[in-house]
Amino acid sequence: MPNMQPYQNPTYFLILGVALLPIIIGMMFGKKLHWYQTLISFAFLLLTFGGPKWEQGLALIGYIIFEVILIGCYYFYRQKKNATWIFYLAVFLAIIPLIIVKVTPALEGGQLSIIGFLGISYLTFKVVQMIMEIRDGIIKEFKPWLVLQFLLFFPTISSGPIDRYRRFIKDYKTPMARDKYLDLLDKGVWYIFLGFLYKFILAYFFGSRLQPVVMQLAISHGGMSWWVVAFTYVYSMHLFFDFAGYSLFAVGISYIMGIETPMNFNRPFKAHNIKDFWNRWHMTLSFWFRDYIYMRLVFFIMKNKLIKSRITIANLGYLTLFLIMGFWHGLTWYYIVYGLFHACAIILCDAWLRFKKKHQAHIPSNKFTEWFAIFITFNTVCFSFLIFSGFLNVLFFHGTLN
Amino acid sequence: MSVFKKLFQIFGPIVLAALVLFVFLISPFGVKRISQTTIEKAALSQSPNIFKGSAVKKAALSQNYVPFFGSSELSRMDALHPSVLAQKYQRSYRPFLLGSPGTQSLTHYWGMQGISQQLKNKKAVFIVSPQWFVKKGIDPNAFSFYYSNLETVEWLRHAKNTRMDRYAAMRLLNMPSARSSETIERCILRIAAGQKLTSTERTYLNLRYNILQHEDQMFSMLTLKDRRSLIEKGEKQLPDAYSTAGLNQVAEKLGKENTTNNRFNVDNNFWNKRLKNNYQKLRNEQSNFSYVQSVEYSDFELVLNEFAKQHTDVLFIIPPINQKWADYTGLSMDMIHHFNRKIKYQLNSQGFSNIVDLSDDGASPYFMQDTIHLGWKGWLRVDQHVDPFLNKKQGKTAYKINNYFYTKNWQQKTNVTSD
């Protein structure tokens, strides 16, 4: 059986284009062909997780059954009671598969866990979000079929963007006027082609052409050299165009299917400070961390009056958020340092913003300071990506690059 | 706005793009003429795109260009370089340089696929570097760098159930490049197993061939390095009339001038850039190097087999190693002699008898430009063999390919007695 990874090559897009045609025609006549959408979702999941990847396919099925039952159980429990420890238990159970998958390579010398599959992180984000919103009482229904549609929506399954259940279901159910759909279709097609530029031209150029060359030069030079600086920028460009290109595909395909999956990137390198950067970079992930970790932790601390100083609370929140994000990327020193680095950067950024507010009269603000801010932010971010890349691990500790 | 207008706005450009793509890539029409300037530049450029493609090579070799297969030594373009001499003394031939650092037998074998018609009953020069013959042969990364889908597809379309094609397929499967496309990998697997390709696979390959060929015709000559000024600079240093004594003087003079900052007779620039800071670490570093047991011998057999198939008349050149450098790094001359016996046995026993063995000239000053690359006097000596070889009438070749050279047994053999 053939196997294809999402958005891997032109053939995938060709098949996708043909498969989407009935959906487009249906949408033009104001009809959502739910049964057909389910059919092609299944077909594309089979294409990604079938054939030589069948083990991942089984892992996905097992995972989905487990998580849907968990959501269901917690939903029915929550209709009657609301004990905090049960809520914690449910969240813990929801993330246990992800924890196992992330910890296994660190313990087993790089070996991947058998329960892992492409996109497990993103599914876990969606599940945890549902459990939290069930607890808040905002999700007022449990329809296994809709939960499946939400979790297994194939354009975003492998790497997001991370949608929200209520938003997704609203789009899924509500019929759409032709004019509105045409606009969406227009944008969708445009995003996909912009994605081609990003992923197959720019990311290819930076990642497959430049990166191996500068990497080789940096390694043969050894230690710190200008080539490491070159690598930093080349890698940053590669990372951005690869991921942003991928996200554009996912969003574009969603639009064509009549689902307004949220955008993941908004010109991140134009950010004026680190805080601004995280509102523009991998947005659905940072908003997820903001809403379900940072805010909840801050509320928890304030409610229980554990710490008085608001600044300390915020800083603690950042530290927790970015540490978890680091651990989520994987159990290596460089991912964790990457998390800590961003936590420190954002704490410093906050301090600076407070200072600036207090001394507004004496700090100039003009075109030059604006560009200066962008310049500093850009370089700080690129440096953090150098840490993230694991290349320092190769340079200093003779690790291998994955 | 009407629905159709809007739909046209959305999909019109895509349809147009698809059409343009079809016309330029998939359709068998639309061959671009290759200008003389492009050919002149390409012959000197050693650019990977030219090496991996076939359009420019074909165009050039159909004229008076002769392929000079080799590796890094080809880029030592001093005044005595074959390309300079051929132009200065208006020889009947011009070298087309095929190879750059990292190209070895295996890359050359695939590089020859697109030009088989141009090699047929023609002449070629082939410089065999002893340094290729390390235990595992070509570095997979270097192979990937020179790997060409076009050449692979071209090869697959003509591959048969012969020892040569099965061995080539097996070697290719050992390289990461073979996995660049699933269908191609499956085809290679079939050839390795001695099976026939299915008709679907053939159709796929033909279609793919059209696309890759058009890509090659359109893009391989973009960003072509122009080294013609280097050649012109070399020409100016040469006497107007060809004389062995006169050229020898020039070679001696240039060699002396350019090797003043070290005791190894290594070119000053090379010394400054590559050795000055770390040469002390290299003392005796090569004492256990061996070029005697290597998979490269069988890879080299592929090249010989292809030459035999096309009845190409080939002049083989075995360059020496800078003696002073070899002494310093502890490279064993015994081993080098061993290598020479083995490679010459492989050549002679199969009827490849045009061999220029320069391995005893490593001690002669200014013969080498640096550690292992021919230079001034070395190039001049090469010319003294190349010029008569290319000027004599095309001889009838009588090659007898022996499949024994594809075996592990031969790769590992150490006790080869002299021919």
Interface residues (C-beta under 8 A of the other chain):
Chain A: P2 M28 R178 L182 L185 D186 V189 F193
Chain B: V3 K6 L7 Q9 I10 F11 I14 E182
